[in-house]
Amino acid sequence: MSTAAEIVARVRRERGLSMSLLAEMAGVSRSTVSRIESGKFEPTFALLRRVVEAGGFDIDAEPEDDGARG
């Protein structure tokens, strides 16, 4: 299972939402939520953020410092 799948499944579980309700709140189809959760579709970061925020959570993303910058 992908990280996106785990995140969306956790959002739904934590909030007690059906796929249909989360999809409606995020403005996407139920099949999109289902495909993300099943790992059949890897959403863009923007789409993942939209679904997660619709469920009432935030995503904070910071680039990793790999020491390559000079």
C-alpha positions in Angstrom: 0.0 0.0 0.0 1.3 3.4 -0.9 1.8 6.2 1.5 -1.0 8.2 -0.1 -3.3 5.2 0.3 -2.4 4.9 4.0 -2.9 8.6 4.6 -6.4 8.8 2.9 -7.5 5.6 4.7 -6.4 7.0 8.0 -8.2 10.3 7.4 -11.4 8.5 6.7 -11.0 6.2 9.7 -10.1 9.0 12.1 -13.1 11.1 11.0 -15.5 8.2 10.5 -16.2 9.2 6.9 -17.4 7.1 4.0 -15.6 7.2 0.7 -18.6 9.0 -0.8 -18.7 11.7 1.9 -15.0 12.4 1.8 -15.1 12.5 -2.0 -18.0 15.0 -1.9 -16.2 17.1 0.7 -13.0 17.1 -1.5 -14.9 17.7 -4.7 -13.7 14.5 -6.3 -15.4 11.3 -7.4 -15.9 8.4 -5.0 -13.9 6.2 -7.4 -11.0 8.6 -7.1 -10.9 8.1 -3.3 -11.3 4.4 -3.8 -8.5 4.2 -6.3 -6.2 6.2 -4.1 -6.9 4.0 -1.1 -6.4 0.8 -3.0 -3.1 2.0 -4.4 -4.4 1.9 -8.0 -3.9 5.6 -8.4 -1.1 7.8 -7.0 -2.5 11.4 -6.6 -0.5 14.5 -7.2 0.5 16.2 -4.0 -2.1 18.9 -4.7 -4.9 16.3 -5.0 -3.7 14.4 -1.9 -3.6 17.7 0.1 -7.1 18.6 -1.1 -8.5 15.2 0.0 -6.7 15.3 3.4 -7.7 18.9 4.1 -11.3 18.1 3.2 -11.1 15.5 6.0 -10.0 18.1 8.4 -6.2 17.4 8.5 -3.3 19.5 7.3 -0.2 18.3 5.3 3.0 20.1 6.0 5.7 19.4 3.5 9.3 20.5 3.9 12.1 19.5 1.5 14.7 17.2 3.0 18.1 18.7 3.6 20.3 16.3 1.7 23.4 18.5 2.0 23.6 18.9 -1.8 23.0 22.7 -1.7 26.0 24.8 -1.8 
